Every structure is written in structure tokens, then in C-alpha cells.
């Protein structure tokens, strides 16, 4: 489940909203034309996932560290 106001921020870009997040994931996965061109043969290495604790009845920020 993803919150409707999900945000994604890294040194190169910042996105907000489920639709923007989903489009970005599809591109990185090579499921769009641009993704196929830019990321052919690429891979993602996930280094860590932290956060996600329940704080005051809501899920706190989840932080991932990864390289492309």
C-alpha cells in the first residue's frame, strides 16, 4: 500500500503522488520506451532499507539506499 501523497527524492529528481512514482518505477524497470533506451542492461543494487516505523498511527518515512 502506498500513500496517495507519497514522495520520492534523490539527488537527481523529486516526485510526488502515486502516479508519478509508478511512472518513475516503470521507467527504471525498462517498461517504458525511455526506460528501454536509457536503462538497457542496467540493474539496481539495494543496499539498505530503514524507517517505516509506526509513529502516531502512521508509517514514518522509509529510506532506501541503492545504486543504479
Backbone bond lengths (Angstrom), bond angles and torsions (degrees), N, CA, C in turn:
res aa  C-N    CA-C-N  psi(-1)  N-CA   C-N-CA  omega(-1)  CA-C   N-CA-C  phi
1 X - - - 1.443 - - 1.525 108.17 -
2 X 1.316 115.78 134.76 1.460 121.98 179.89 1.519 108.44 -121.61
3 X 1.327 115.57 133.83 1.464 120.15 178.53 1.527 109.65 -64.95
4 X 1.332 117.87 141.90 1.463 120.54 -179.79 1.527 113.29 -58.45
5 X 1.334 117.07 -25.77 1.458 120.33 -178.66 1.530 112.03 -102.72
6 X 1.340 116.20 28.36 1.456 121.09 179.81 1.530 109.83 -53.91
7 X 1.328 116.17 142.66 1.462 120.86 174.74 1.520 108.87 -125.23
8 X 1.316 114.82 149.92 1.450 122.50 177.10 1.519 106.16 -132.44
9 X 1.324 115.98 126.31 1.458 119.72 -179.18 1.521 108.55 -137.30
10 X 1.315 115.30 132.11 1.455 120.82 170.99 1.524 107.40 -143.47
11 X 1.322 119.08 179.79 1.468 119.37 -176.73 1.526 114.96 -62.11
12 X 1.336 117.93 -18.65 1.467 120.63 -176.42 1.521 114.46 -101.15
13 X 1.318 117.89 -27.05 1.468 120.13 -173.31 1.519 111.57 -154.69
14 X 1.307 114.94 164.43 1.462 121.35 174.69 1.526 107.28 -142.03
15 X 1.324 116.40 130.08 1.458 122.44 -178.05 1.515 109.72 -127.61
16 X 1.321 116.84 152.05 1.460 119.72 172.39 1.517 109.28 -140.22
17 X 1.325 114.93 145.33 1.456 121.15 -179.48 1.511 112.27 96.46
18 X 1.316 115.84 148.03 1.459 122.49 -176.92 1.524 111.72 -61.54
19 X 1.329 117.91 -42.70 1.463 120.73 -176.95 1.530 111.00 -63.16
20 X 1.320 117.46 -45.31 1.469 120.72 178.58 1.520 111.01 -63.20
21 X 1.333 116.39 -42.11 1.459 121.27 179.32 1.529 110.34 -62.43
22 X 1.329 117.13 -46.20 1.468 122.00 -179.17 1.537 110.51 -62.42
23 X 1.335 117.37 -43.27 1.471 120.29 178.74 1.516 111.22 -62.12
24 X 1.328 117.54 -39.27 1.459 121.44 178.94 1.531 110.75 -65.54
25 X 1.314 117.10 -43.38 1.466 120.85 178.26 1.529 110.06 -63.37
26 X 1.330 117.27 -42.40 1.462 120.56 178.07 1.525 111.20 -60.94
27 X 1.339 117.47 -40.24 1.459 121.00 178.92 1.530 110.11 -65.16
28 X 1.336 117.06 -48.12 1.460 120.26 -179.51 1.524 111.97 -62.12
29 X 1.321 116.82 -30.90 1.467 121.50 179.92 1.526 112.20 -82.79
30 X 1.336 117.65 -2.12 1.458 120.45 180.00 1.511 114.05 77.60
31 X 1.333 117.09 22.43 1.471 120.57 -179.70 1.525 112.35 -92.85
32 X 1.334 117.85 2.28 1.466 121.43 174.37 1.521 107.66 -120.15
33 X 1.330 117.22 163.72 1.465 120.68 179.37 1.527 110.50 -59.07
34 X 1.342 116.72 -46.15 1.461 119.57 179.45 1.526 110.89 -61.86
35 X 1.316 116.55 -41.93 1.456 120.22 178.68 1.510 112.65 -62.61
36 X 1.326 116.42 -39.22 1.465 120.53 178.68 1.519 110.77 -63.67
37 X 1.330 116.93 -38.87 1.464 120.92 -179.23 1.528 110.91 -73.78
38 X 1.333 116.88 -48.34 1.460 121.13 -173.47 1.524 114.27 -76.56
39 X 1.337 116.93 -34.34 1.460 119.65 -170.21 1.524 114.25 -117.36
40 X 1.332 116.90 20.53 1.461 119.68 177.62 1.522 109.59 -60.09
41 X 1.300 116.28 125.83 1.453 121.21 179.50 1.521 114.48 79.39
42 X 1.329 117.67 1.14 1.466 120.81 -179.69 1.525 110.57 -83.19
43 X 1.289 115.42 166.36 1.459 121.02 176.55 1.519 109.55 -147.00
44 X 1.313 115.89 161.12 1.458 121.70 177.97 1.525 108.16 -115.36
45 X 1.329 116.06 128.50 1.461 121.76 174.54 1.515 108.27 -105.51
46 X 1.318 116.81 115.75 1.455 122.27 178.55 1.522 108.45 -87.22
47 X 1.346 116.01 122.04 1.462 121.26 -177.27 1.528 112.33 -95.98
48 X 1.338 116.49 -39.66 1.467 118.22 -179.38 1.522 110.73 -161.77
49 X 1.326 114.76 156.42 1.463 123.58 173.19 1.515 105.89 -133.49
50 X 1.330 117.32 123.62 1.461 121.11 179.01 1.519 109.49 -130.97
51 X 1.311 115.59 165.85 1.460 120.85 179.03 1.512 110.91 87.33
52 X 1.326 114.89 -156.77 1.449 120.78 179.37 1.510 114.19 84.46
53 X 1.341 116.78 8.89 1.455 119.65 178.56 1.524 110.78 -69.44
54 X 1.310 116.62 152.83 1.461 121.46 174.86 1.528 107.74 -82.43
55 X 1.330 116.35 119.31 1.463 122.49 -179.97 1.523 107.78 -127.82
56 X 1.328 116.17 118.91 1.469 121.39 -179.92 1.529 112.31 53.08
57 X 1.331 116.01 40.86 1.456 120.24 175.16 1.507 115.74 81.54
58 X 1.333 118.27 6.60 1.470 120.34 177.08 1.513 109.97 -134.70
59 X 1.322 115.35 158.59 1.458 120.56 -179.67 1.523 108.63 -79.48
60 X 1.331 115.75 125.90 1.462 121.67 178.43 1.532 109.70 -71.67
61 X 1.311 116.48 169.68 1.459 121.87 -179.11 1.526 111.49 -52.98
62 X 1.314 114.93 142.63 1.452 122.46 172.69 1.519 106.81 -109.62
63 X 1.329 116.70 127.73 1.457 121.94 -177.99 1.515 108.52 -115.64
64 X 1.330 115.83 127.95 1.456 120.30 176.12 1.516 108.88 -115.39
65 X 1.301 115.92 146.85 1.463 122.83 174.57 1.523 106.61 -120.25
66 X 1.330 115.32 123.68 1.448 119.58 -176.58 1.525 110.54 -152.42
67 X 1.303 116.50 161.40 1.463 122.20 173.86 1.525 108.60 -125.75
68 X 1.307 114.03 148.80 1.462 121.95 -179.88 1.505 108.54 -101.70
